[in-house]
């Protein structure tokens, strides 16, 4: 056979790359129920669609060249539901997938290609951080910062990260730069490992406490969703991408509308309480307005008094920002402010219309909120909202008090605003206002209290707002889905992509 020697060398190099860190390390992962870097790609991508770049890359130092197949990062391109994506899957069996000069070049090449050609980037994180001794001393400093755009996001295409093991260094940086992050329980994300951190601060540090899923889904908000297995994480990546366009220059894909989606809205009053003080879970309301089974919530454990979620409306992707009275009565706390702002940026960057479902008593005030910079967070939210150019629709279901009326799409901050007949649009709860303004308590002067309460509540109804043409419609709640479908169809006419004024907004702050 011609070129038998050369083709034999190709086969040998291919086998060596596919062997990754060796059978012993791969067997240990199988025993732990954890996929390896290439199995993850098989699960993530459409069958047979992966084209690898840099299979024969190796570590730059002679002492690691023979034990660094693909230099610890499997990179290339494939398809998800037929759409092209760029992927980087860290291979922890090879030098802990540590960051090096060569695999850094691979990542940069994939990043540049997805930006230039308009496709999502999927990053499957698991890494030990910087490779030593490459990063030591002055030569190590010279390696850093050679790409001035390495840590800059212009959101020309969506980035999705899956944190699937120990994630330090680059896996952490890229996770924090991504638009969506899913984490396998048991994985960690931190600046440095618990061992390094323990040595630095002189005390033992638990990896879960340092950077586990509970911390990042409930406290920092850096992770959107936590799941139990690698397989669930990769399926979650596929699902979230189904709501997003391939690039900022496109609109999201349109899905088939499941049967029964319109009928569900007729039972909305079954889950919305008649008493204005009763608690309910707004997700049950969203489920009756959106296409059936399309609700996909982001950050459900963070800032719980506000829901941010992707849904589909008549097959089209929509972002929902909804107050949730189940938690803190729907009062908006500092975490909710951060959550809302980041979601506005995400939706506007990728051409997803926004729907606000409003039932809030105002911002959660107090010393703790002030210490955490609540006023600045409120203005960050308003700054972002003022720059959003995707269609914005707002529905006041029950309460909408104070400055938060604007943050939730009131005034000129929405393209159309509707109220349900039970809407209450005062500056604060009337009973509280009587105490604040007049110092009168119901228990002490019930008749005067009721008279003052009636006076404070004057002109706060849906009809008063509609009379001023500040509300553009008053809806039977059962007609909400129909109204939203009509309004969204109206605003899809003509220009269909955002002006992307928020493309350079920080990914975390």
N, C-alpha and C positions, 0 to 999 in steps of 0.2 A: 504494500500500500504506500503511495507517495506520502512523504512527510511523516512517516510513522513515528520517528523519534520526537518530532515537535508536537504531534498530536498526543503522544504518550505523556509528554511533559504537561500539556494542558490538562489531561485527565488527572494526573498526579496532583497538580496544584488545586484543581477543583475539589478532589476528595479531601485534601488537607483543609480547605476553607470550610467545607460542609461539616467536617468533624468538629469544628469549633474548639472548645477547650478540652476535648477528650471525653471518652465514654464514661469514665468514673464520675466526672462532674455532672454530665448530663443525666446519669442514672440517679444521682442524689436529688436532682431537681424533680425527676419523675416520681421518686419515692415521696417527695414533699407535696406532690400534686401541683407543681408549678411548671408552666410551659417554658421552653427555651426560646431564644430570640427568633429562630426560624419558624418554630411551631406557632408563635404568636402571629407572624405574618400570614401563615397558612390560614389561621382562624379569621384574621381581620379582612383579608383581601378576597376578591372573587377568585375562584379556583383557576389556577394556571395563568394568572394575570401579572405576576410579579416579574419585573425585569431589574436585576441587581446591578448597581454601580459600585465599583471598588471591591469586588470580591477578593482580588489578589493584593489588596493593600496590606502593608505590614508596618510594624513599629519602626521608627526611624533609627533607633539605637541598635547596634549590632547584637547586644546581649539579649534583646527581646525579639529579634526578627523571626526566629524560628518557632516562637511560641505566641505569636500574635496574629492568628488567621483573621483576615478582614479587619485587622486592627481593632477588634472588639466592638465594632458597630456595623450592623447589616443595613445597608441603605439602598434606595432605589425608588421604583415607581410601580404602581399597580392600579387596580380598579376596585371601587366599592359601589355596588349596584350599577355597574357599567360606567361610572364616572372616574376619571383619572385622579390619583392622589400621589403625593410624595410621602415617603416613609423613612424613618430611621428607627431601627430596633436595636437597643443596646444588648450586647452579649456579655452577660456578667461572668460567664465561664472563661472569658479571655481577659486576663489582667483586670478583673473587676470592671470591665467596660470603661476603664479610666480614660480621661481626656488626653489626647496627644496631638501633636502637630498634624499627623497624617489623617486621623479620623476627624479632626477639626476641619480639614479641607473637604472631606466627604460631606459633612453636614452643611458646610457653606455652599457647596455646589448644588445640593438638593434644594436648600432654601432659595438660592438665586433662581433656580429653574422654576419652582412653583410660583414665585413672584412674577417672573417674566411670562410664564405660560398660563397663569390663571388656574391654579388648582389648590386644594387644601393640603396642609402639611400635618402628618400624624407622627407624633414623637412617643415612642414606647420606652419609658424611662426606667432605668435600673443601673446605677453607676456608683463607683466608689470615690469619685472626685478626680482631681488632677493626678496625672501619672508622675510618679517619682522614679528616678531623679530628674526627669525632663524639666520640671518646673522649679528646680532649686537654683539659687544663686542668680547672678546677673544674667547668664544665658537664659534662664527660665523667665526672667522679667522681659527679656527681649522677645520671647514668643508671644506674650500677651499683647492685646490691643492692636494687632496687625490689621484687623478688619474693623474699621470705625463704625460699621453698621451692624456689628454682631448682636448688640443688645438694643437695637432700635426696631420698633414695630410701626409700620405704616398701614397695617391691616389691608393689604392688597388681596390677601386670601386668608381663609380661616386657618387657625392653628388649634390642634387638639392634642392634649397630652394625656397619656395613661401612666400612672405611677404604679409600678408593678413589683417593687422590691425596695432595697436600700437605695435611696435617691439622694445623692450629695453632689455638689458641684454643678456640672452642666445640666443634669436632669432637673435639679431644683431651679436653676435660672430659666430654662426653657419652659418648665411648668408654670412659673410665675409670669412668663410672657405670653402664655397661651390664652385663647379665648374660652376654652372649656377644659376642665381637668377632672378626670375620674381616677379614683385611687382604690387599689385593692387593700382590704383590711389586712393588717400585718405588714404592709409596706410603710416606709418612713420617708419624709422629705424634710431636709434641714440643710443649713449652710455647711455643716461638717458632721461627721458621725458622732454617735454618743461617746465612743472611746476617745476621740480627739477632744470633744467638748469636755469630758470628764477631766482629762489631763490639763486642759486650759484653765478650768475654774476650780480644780482641786476638790471635786466632790463627784460622787456617783450620779449618773444621769440615765434615766430609763429611756430607751429609744422611743417608746410609744408616747411618753410625756414630752419628749423633745420634738417629735415630728410625726406622730401617728394620725390616723384618720379622724379620731374624735376631735383632736386639736384643730385640724385644718378644715373640717366641715362645720364645726360648731363654734370655734373661737376666732380663728384668723380669717375664715372665709376664702382661703386660697384654693380650696378644693370644692368642686361643685357637687359631686356625687361619690359615695363610697359603696363598694360592692364586695362580695365575698370571694370571688375567684377571678383568675386571669380571663377565663372565657366570658364571664359577665362583663368585665371591663371592656373587652374588645367588642362585644355586642353593643355595649353602650356607646362606644365610639362610632360604630356604624349608624346607630339610631340618631345621635345628635347631628351627624353630618347630613342626614336626610332632611333636616329642617333648614340647612344652610346652603347658600349658593357655592359654586366652585370658586368664585372670585367676587371681589367687590364690584366688578363691572357687570354682574349678572343678577337676575332675580332667583330666589330659591326654586327648587323643583316643585311641581304641583302633583299632589297625590290623589288617588281615587277617594271619593267621599264614601265612608262606610254607610251601609243601610241603617236607617233608624236615627240618623244624626239630627234631623229636623224635629222628629217627634219628641226627643228627650227634653227639648226646651219647654214643652207644655207642662212639665212637672216641676218647674223651677220653684214654684211657691211651696212645694212640699218640703224644700230644704232651706227656705229663707223664712225666718221666724217673723211672726206678726208683731211681737213685742219689740220695741226699739232698743231695749236693754238686754235682750237675749243673745247668747253666744251661739255662733255657728262656724263651720269650717268653710271658708270661701272656695276651697277647692271643689266642693260639691256643686257650687254654683257654676264655676268654670266648666266643670264636666258636662253640664247641661247646655251650655252655650256653644262650646267648641264641637268640632267633628268628634264622633264617638271614638274613645280610646286614644285620642291624640295628645292628651296632656303630658308634657315632659317638663318636670320642675327642676330648676337649677337652684342650688344652695338651700335645700329644704331644711337643714339643721341650723342655718345661720340667719340671723335677723328674721325670726319666725313670724313676726307680726306683719310681714309683707311677703307675698308670694310673687316670685318671678318665674315665668314658665313659657316655654314654646307650646303652642297649640296649632291646630290647623282649622281654618274657617273656610268651608267650601273647597277644601283641598289645598288652600294656600297657607304658607307659614305666617304666623302672627305671634308677636311677643305680648304677653299679658303681665301687667303690674297691678297687683290686687292687694288691698288691705285685708288682713285676716283677723277678725275679732276673736278667734279661738285663742290667740296669744296676746296678752297685754291689752285686751280689748280693742286691738287694732291700732294702738298708739305707736307711732313711728319712732324707733330708737336709733341709736348711732349706727349699729350694724345694718339696720334696714336702709338707712340713708346710703351707706357704702354700696350695699347690694343693688339698690335701685339705680344708682349712677352707673355702675359697671354694666348693668343690663341695658340701659339706654345706649351706652357706647357700642355694645355688641350689636344690638338690633339696627341702629343707624348705620353702622359700618358695613353691614351685610344686607341692607335693603329689606328689612323685615318690619312691616307696619306695627304700631303699638296700640294696645287697648288698655286703658286704665279702668279698673273696677273699684269704685271708691266707697269706703265705709270706715272713716277714721275720725277719732276725736282730737286730732292734732298731734304734735310731737310730744314724745315722752320727756317731760322736763325734770330736772333735778341736778344735784351736784355732780353725780357721776357722768352724766351726759355732757355737762359743761367742761369737765376735766378732759373728756375725750374729744373736745373740739366740735361739739354739735353745731354751733352756728356756721362754722366753716364747711361742715359736711352738707348742711342744708343749702348753702350757696353753691357748693360744688354741683349738687343735684340741679339747681336752677340754671347754672351756667351750662351744664350739659344739655338740659332740656331745651334751652333757648337756641341751641345750635343743631338740634335734631331736625332733619328735613324729610324723614320718612313720614307717611300719614300717621296722625295721632288722633285717636278717638277716646273720649272719656264718658263714663256713665256713673253718675252719682246714685248709688243704690240706697244709701241711708244717710249717714252723717258725713259732712265734709266741713271741718272747722279750721279757722285761722289761716296762717300762711300756707299750711299743707294743702289747702284748696288749690293753690297754684302748682305746688310740686306734683300733685296728682292730676295735672292736666287741665286745671280750671282757667278761666279767663281766655286770653288769646294763645294759650299754650297748647291748645288742641285745635284740630281742623273742624271738629264737630263735638258738641257736648250735649248729652241727653240726661234726663233725670227719671228715676222712678217716682211715682206719685208720693211715696213716703219720704222723699229726700228732705234733709234738714241742713240748712246752709248758714247757720249762725257762725259767730266768731269763736264761741265755745259753747259747751253744754249750758242751756238756759238756767238750770238750777245752780250750777257753779257760778255763772255770771252774776246771779243775784247776790251770792255771798261776796264775790270779789268787788262788785260795783257799789253795793248798798250795805254790806255787812249784816244782812238779815238772814236769820236761820229759820228754816221751816218749822222746826220743833218749838221755837219760841213765839213766832208771829205767823201762824199758818195762813191767815187771810191776806195779810199784807204780802207775804212771800208769794202766794199764788198770783196776786195782782201784778207784782213786779215781774214775776216769771213770764206771764202772758205778754207784758210789755216788751221784755227782752226778746221773746220769741216771734214778735211781730215781723212780718216780711221776710221770713226765713224759709218759706216753703218752696217746693218745686215751681208752683204757679207764679210766685213772686219773681223768681229768677227767669222764668220763661217770658213773663210780661216785659222784662227789660231786654229781651233777646240775648241774654247771657247763656240761657239754655236754649238749644235749637229744637228740642223735642222733649215731650214727656211721654214715657213709654209704659205700657203694660209690661211688666217684667217678662211675660211669656213671649213678647214680640222682640225681645232683645237680640236674639240670634238673627232674625230676619233683618232687623235694622242694621246690625253690624255687617252682615253680608252685603247689603245694598250700599252702605257707605264705603266699605273696602273696595267693592267693585268700581264705584265712582272714582275713588282716588287712585286706582290702578291705571286709569286712563292717562295717556300722555307720558310724561316723564316717570319712569318706573324705578330708577335707582336714586339713592341719596346723593347729596352733594359732598358727603363724607368729610364734614368739618371736624369730626371727632377722631379721624383716623390716627392721629398722633397722640391721642389722650393716653396717659400712663396706664399700663396694664394692671398695676396695683399701686396704692398710695396710702 
